[in-house]
Amino acid sequence: MPDLAAFRAGEFSLPYASKDELPPECFTCVYLLIEEGTVCFCESFYYYCAYSWPDKLTRTVPPCLQDS
C-alpha cells in the first residue's frame, strides 16, 4: 500500500500496473490524473494526485479527506 499522504501531496506517482494498491475512492476523485510515461517506447501509464497542485480549478474535497 502506498503512503497516501505522500501520493496526495504529489511526491510520487503510481504505475498503472499497481493500480490495485489505490483505495477505490481514488477512482471517483476529480484529482486523480493519468499520464503516459515518456521514458520508453512502450505504453506506460502513471497515476498522479493533483490535490496539492496550486493551479487546480476546483476546491472539491477529495473522498479520502471527507471523513477527516
C-alpha positions as CSV (number, residue, x, y, z in Angstrom):
1,M,0.0,0.0,0.0
2,P,1.5,3.4,-1.0
3,D,1.7,6.2,1.5
4,L,-1.5,8.0,0.6
5,A,-0.4,11.3,2.2
6,A,2.7,11.4,0.1
7,F,0.7,10.4,-3.0
8,R,-1.9,13.1,-2.3
9,A,1.0,15.6,-1.8
10,G,2.2,14.8,-5.3
11,E,5.5,13.4,-4.1
12,F,5.3,10.3,-6.2
13,S,3.2,8.6,-9.0
14,L,1.9,5.1,-9.1
15,P,2.4,2.9,-12.2
16,Y,-0.8,1.6,-13.9
17,A,0.2,-1.9,-13.1
18,S,0.0,-1.1,-9.4
19,K,-3.5,0.5,-9.6
20,D,-4.8,-2.2,-7.2
21,E,-2.8,-0.5,-4.4
22,L,-5.0,2.6,-4.6
23,P,-8.2,2.8,-2.5
24,P,-11.4,2.5,-4.6
25,E,-12.4,6.1,-3.7
26,C,-9.4,7.4,-5.7
27,F,-11.1,6.2,-8.9
28,T,-14.1,8.5,-8.2
29,C,-11.9,11.5,-7.3
30,V,-11.6,14.6,-9.6
31,Y,-7.9,14.9,-8.6
32,L,-6.8,11.5,-10.0
33,L,-4.9,12.0,-13.2
34,I,-3.4,9.6,-15.6
35,E,-0.3,10.4,-17.7
36,E,1.5,8.4,-20.3
37,G,5.2,8.0,-19.5
38,T,7.7,9.2,-22.0
39,V,10.7,7.3,-20.7
40,C,10.3,4.3,-23.0
41,F,8.6,3.4,-26.2
42,C,6.2,1.1,-24.5
43,E,2.8,2.1,-23.3
44,S,3.3,3.0,-19.7
45,F,0.8,5.0,-17.7
46,Y,1.1,6.6,-14.2
47,Y,-1.5,7.8,-11.8
48,Y,-1.0,11.2,-10.1
49,C,-2.9,13.0,-7.5
50,A,-3.4,16.7,-8.3
51,Y,-4.9,17.7,-5.0
52,S,-1.8,19.6,-3.8
53,W,-1.3,21.4,-7.1
54,P,-1.6,25.2,-6.6
55,D,-3.3,25.8,-10.0
56,K,-6.2,23.3,-9.6
57,L,-9.5,24.5,-10.9
58,T,-11.7,23.2,-8.1
59,R,-11.9,23.3,-4.3
60,T,-13.7,20.0,-4.1
61,V,-12.8,18.0,-1.0
62,P,-11.4,14.6,-2.2
63,P,-13.1,11.5,-1.0
64,C,-10.1,10.5,1.1
65,L,-10.4,13.6,3.2
66,Q,-14.2,13.8,3.5
67,D,-14.3,11.8,6.8
68,S,-11.4,13.7,8.3
